[in-house]
Amino acid sequence: MSRCEGRKPYGANEDEQAIIARMKELWAAGMAFDRIAATLNNDGVPTRTPGKRWHGFAVNQILKKPSIEAQNSKPLLGVEM
């Protein structure tokens, strides 16, 4: 039996990391979250859930979370390497 680990955070795989990088580029260029979502939808970028569309709130939530790379690279407090 395998243990259920729950849903992985968005960006846990390389395809999702590429989408996040694109979101960050568009946001850095001054695009609003709703406009980023519309751009992703117009370009046919898939969401994690088949048949669903991107929404500004989802883009906002994804960009607010620390990146997977940053989470994995943080040293443990009190542990010397």
N, CA and C atoms as a LAMMPS dump frame, in Angstrom:
ITEM: TIMESTEP
0
ITEM: NUMBER OF ATOMS
243
ITEM: BOX BOUNDS ff ff ff
-5.0000000000000000e+02 5.0000000000000000e+02
-5.0000000000000000e+02 5.0000000000000000e+02
-5.0000000000000000e+02 5.0000000000000000e+02
ITEM: ATOMS id mol type element x y z
1 1 1 N 0.832 -1.19 0
2 1 2 C 0 0 0
3 1 3 C 0.876 1.253 0
4 2 1 N 0.472 2.21 -0.779
5 2 2 C 1.207 3.466 -0.78
6 2 3 C 0.515 4.461 0.138
7 3 1 N 1.302 5.312 0.685
8 3 2 C 0.78 6.305 1.616
9 3 3 C 0.318 7.536 0.842
10 4 1 N -0.838 8.022 1.176
11 4 2 C -1.374 9.224 0.532
12 4 3 C -0.669 10.444 1.112
13 5 1 N -0.042 11.213 0.249
14 5 2 C 0.683 12.392 0.705
15 5 3 C -0.079 13.682 0.454
16 6 1 N -1.26 13.58 -0.107
17 6 2 C -2.036 14.781 -0.396
18 6 3 C -1.597 15.428 -1.693
19 7 1 N -2.25 16.505 -2.021
20 7 2 C -1.96 17.198 -3.272
21 7 3 C -0.669 17.994 -3.151
22 8 1 N 0.167 17.85 -4.134
23 8 2 C 1.439 18.578 -4.166
24 8 3 C 1.165 20.05 -4.482
25 9 1 N 1.992 20.96 -3.963
26 9 2 C 1.797 22.371 -4.278
27 9 3 C 2.046 22.632 -5.762
28 10 1 N 1.371 23.639 -6.301
29 10 2 C 1.56 23.973 -7.707
30 10 3 C 3.011 24.375 -7.911
31 11 1 N 3.636 23.785 -8.922
32 11 2 C 5.045 24.039 -9.2
33 11 3 C 5.917 22.863 -8.811
34 12 1 N 5.296 21.768 -8.408
35 12 2 C 6.054 20.593 -7.971
36 12 3 C 6.678 19.837 -9.143
37 13 1 N 6.241 20.11 -10.367
38 13 2 C 6.868 19.453 -11.52
39 13 3 C 7.401 20.518 -12.489
40 14 1 N 8.227 20.082 -13.417
41 14 2 C 8.903 21.02 -14.322
42 14 3 C 7.947 21.799 -15.221
43 15 1 N 6.885 21.149 -15.705
44 15 2 C 5.918 21.857 -16.552
45 15 3 C 5.28 23.01 -15.786
46 16 1 N 4.903 22.746 -14.539
47 16 2 C 4.289 23.793 -13.725
48 16 3 C 5.292 24.887 -13.394
49 17 1 N 6.549 24.538 -13.187
50 17 2 C 7.574 25.546 -12.912
51 17 3 C 7.741 26.487 -14.093
52 18 1 N 7.629 25.952 -15.301
53 18 2 C 7.734 26.79 -16.501
54 18 3 C 6.55 27.757 -16.58
55 19 1 N 5.37 27.286 -16.199
56 19 2 C 4.178 28.155 -16.212
57 19 3 C 4.331 29.247 -15.161
58 20 1 N 4.844 28.905 -13.99
59 20 2 C 5.067 29.912 -12.944
60 20 3 C 6.075 30.945 -13.418
61 21 1 N 7.129 30.504 -14.091
62 21 2 C 8.129 31.446 -14.611
63 21 3 C 7.476 32.419 -15.591
64 22 1 N 6.596 31.909 -16.421
65 22 2 C 5.89 32.78 -17.368
66 22 3 C 4.988 33.764 -16.631
67 23 1 N 4.267 33.284 -15.61
68 23 2 C 3.424 34.175 -14.8
69 23 3 C 4.263 35.301 -14.2
70 24 1 N 5.432 34.944 -13.67
71 24 2 C 6.309 35.941 -13.055
72 24 3 C 6.786 36.967 -14.067
73 25 1 N 7.104 36.51 -15.288
74 25 2 C 7.532 37.435 -16.343
75 25 3 C 6.423 38.426 -16.688
76 26 1 N 5.209 37.899 -16.842
77 26 2 C 4.075 38.76 -17.19
78 26 3 C 3.781 39.742 -16.062
79 27 1 N 3.872 39.273 -14.82
80 27 2 C 3.606 40.139 -13.667
81 27 3 C 4.671 41.218 -13.562
82 28 1 N 5.944 40.84 -13.79
83 28 2 C 7.04 41.809 -13.728
84 28 3 C 6.896 42.876 -14.819
85 29 1 N 6.234 42.505 -15.921
86 29 2 C 6.008 43.452 -17.011
87 29 3 C 4.828 44.389 -16.71
88 30 1 N 4.208 44.207 -15.538
89 30 2 C 3.136 45.103 -15.126
90 30 3 C 1.734 44.604 -15.408
91 31 1 N 1.61 43.347 -15.791
92 31 2 C 0.299 42.792 -16.106
93 31 3 C -0.437 42.411 -14.823
94 32 1 N -1.724 42.712 -14.757
95 32 2 C -2.56 42.365 -13.605
96 32 3 C -2.86 40.86 -13.604
97 33 1 N -3.211 40.326 -12.43
98 33 2 C -3.46 38.894 -12.294
99 33 3 C -4.562 38.405 -13.236
100 34 1 N -5.65 39.169 -13.362
101 34 2 C -6.734 38.766 -14.261
102 34 3 C -6.264 38.732 -15.719
103 35 1 N -5.422 39.674 -16.083
104 35 2 C -4.903 39.723 -17.454
105 35 3 C -3.935 38.569 -17.709
106 36 1 N -3.131 38.223 -16.692
107 36 2 C -2.235 37.068 -16.817
108 36 3 C -3.064 35.812 -17.054
109 37 1 N -4.137 35.644 -16.276
110 37 2 C -5.014 34.472 -16.436
111 37 3 C -5.607 34.445 -17.836
112 38 1 N -6.085 35.587 -18.318
113 38 2 C -6.666 35.651 -19.663
114 38 3 C -5.627 35.29 -20.725
115 39 1 N -4.405 35.752 -20.545
116 39 2 C -3.328 35.447 -21.491
117 39 3 C -3.038 33.951 -21.516
118 40 1 N -2.947 33.342 -20.333
119 40 2 C -2.697 31.899 -20.255
120 40 3 C -3.832 31.125 -20.93
121 41 1 N -5.076 31.552 -20.683
122 41 2 C -6.226 30.887 -21.301
123 41 3 C -6.198 31.039 -22.822
124 42 1 N -5.916 32.25 -23.304
125 42 2 C -5.872 32.502 -24.751
126 42 3 C -4.763 31.712 -25.437
127 43 1 N -3.675 31.48 -24.709
128 43 2 C -2.545 30.743 -25.267
129 43 3 C -2.684 29.238 -25.092
130 44 1 N -3.782 28.805 -24.472
131 44 2 C -4.029 27.368 -24.315
132 44 3 C -3.185 26.689 -23.255
133 45 1 N -2.682 27.454 -22.297
134 45 2 C -1.873 26.867 -21.225
135 45 3 C -2.816 26.102 -20.292
136 46 1 N -2.569 24.807 -20.099
137 46 2 C -3.494 24.017 -19.284
138 46 3 C -3.342 24.288 -17.786
139 47 1 N -4.453 24.191 -17.078
140 47 2 C -4.41 24.22 -15.618
141 47 3 C -4.138 22.8 -15.152
142 48 1 N -3.983 22.618 -13.876
143 48 2 C -3.755 21.283 -13.333
144 48 3 C -5.004 20.413 -13.511
145 49 1 N -6.178 21.032 -13.477
146 49 2 C -7.436 20.305 -13.613
147 49 3 C -7.923 20.407 -15.059
148 50 1 N -7.977 19.29 -15.776
149 50 2 C -8.416 19.326 -17.181
150 50 3 C -9.794 19.986 -17.344
151 51 1 N -9.909 20.827 -18.36
152 51 2 C -11.175 21.485 -18.653
153 51 3 C -11.414 22.777 -17.881
154 52 1 N -10.56 23.089 -16.935
155 52 2 C -10.719 24.328 -16.153
156 52 3 C -9.879 25.432 -16.775
157 53 1 N -10.295 26.667 -16.507
158 53 2 C -9.601 27.842 -17.023
159 53 3 C -8.84 28.537 -15.899
160 54 1 N -7.855 29.333 -16.275
161 54 2 C -7.12 30.137 -15.311
162 54 3 C -7.981 31.3 -14.835
163 55 1 N -7.819 31.684 -13.571
164 55 2 C -8.502 32.841 -12.982
165 55 3 C -7.456 33.682 -12.257
166 56 1 N -7.688 34.973 -12.215
167 56 2 C -6.749 35.888 -11.573
168 56 3 C -6.45 35.522 -10.134
169 57 1 N -7.466 35.061 -9.401
170 57 2 C -7.248 34.695 -8.004
171 57 3 C -6.253 33.548 -7.9
172 58 1 N -6.359 32.562 -8.786
173 58 2 C -5.439 31.426 -8.767
174 58 3 C -4.017 31.878 -9.083
175 59 1 N -3.867 32.755 -10.068
176 59 2 C -2.549 33.286 -10.416
177 59 3 C -1.964 34.015 -9.208
178 60 1 N -2.765 34.837 -8.563
179 60 2 C -2.345 35.571 -7.369
180 60 3 C -1.856 34.608 -6.286
181 61 1 N -2.637 33.57 -6.001
182 61 2 C -2.277 32.612 -4.957
183 61 3 C -0.987 31.87 -5.289
184 62 1 N -0.822 31.497 -6.541
185 62 2 C 0.383 30.781 -6.959
186 62 3 C 1.613 31.679 -6.816
187 63 1 N 1.496 32.933 -7.232
188 63 2 C 2.643 33.835 -7.17
189 63 3 C 2.964 34.279 -5.745
190 64 1 N 2.003 34.226 -4.835
191 64 2 C 2.239 34.592 -3.431
192 64 3 C 3.045 33.539 -2.684
193 65 1 N 2.881 32.275 -3.083
194 65 2 C 3.546 31.183 -2.365
195 65 3 C 5.03 31.159 -2.681
196 66 1 N 5.837 30.807 -1.664
197 66 2 C 7.275 30.672 -1.941
198 66 3 C 7.5 29.566 -2.966
199 67 1 N 8.51 29.737 -3.788
200 67 2 C 8.775 28.738 -4.825
201 67 3 C 9.255 27.433 -4.208
202 68 1 N 9.079 26.346 -4.936
203 68 2 C 9.531 25.036 -4.492
204 68 3 C 11.048 25.054 -4.287
205 69 1 N 11.784 25.701 -5.195
206 69 2 C 13.234 25.754 -5.074
207 69 3 C 13.64 26.467 -3.787
208 70 1 N 12.964 27.568 -3.472
209 70 2 C 13.286 28.311 -2.254
210 70 3 C 12.987 27.478 -1.013
211 71 1 N 11.895 26.73 -1.031
212 71 2 C 11.545 25.894 0.113
213 71 3 C 12.581 24.797 0.306
214 72 1 N 13.076 24.232 -0.789
215 72 2 C 14.04 23.136 -0.701
216 72 3 C 15.445 23.609 -0.355
217 73 1 N 15.751 24.875 -0.571
218 73 2 C 17.108 25.351 -0.35
219 73 3 C 17.295 26.009 1.01
220 74 1 N 16.233 26.176 1.793
221 74 2 C 16.358 26.809 3.096
222 74 3 C 17.064 25.865 4.069
223 75 1 N 18.093 26.36 4.751
224 75 2 C 18.747 25.509 5.741
225 75 3 C 17.845 25.341 6.969
226 76 1 N 17.985 24.226 7.623
227 76 2 C 17.228 23.983 8.834
228 76 3 C 17.807 24.831 9.951
229 77 1 N 16.954 25.452 10.741
230 77 2 C 17.412 26.277 11.848
231 77 3 C 18.089 25.409 12.889
232 78 1 N 19.224 25.845 13.367
233 78 2 C 19.927 25.123 14.414
234 78 3 C 20.713 23.93 13.938
235 79 1 N 20.755 23.708 12.634
236 79 2 C 21.491 22.57 12.081
237 79 3 C 22.629 23.111 11.236
238 80 1 N 23.84 22.737 11.609
239 80 2 C 25.001 23.19 10.835
240 80 3 C 25.299 22.205 9.739
241 81 1 N 25.641 22.715 8.582
242 81 2 C 25.941 21.853 7.439
243 81 3 C 27.437 21.738 7.264
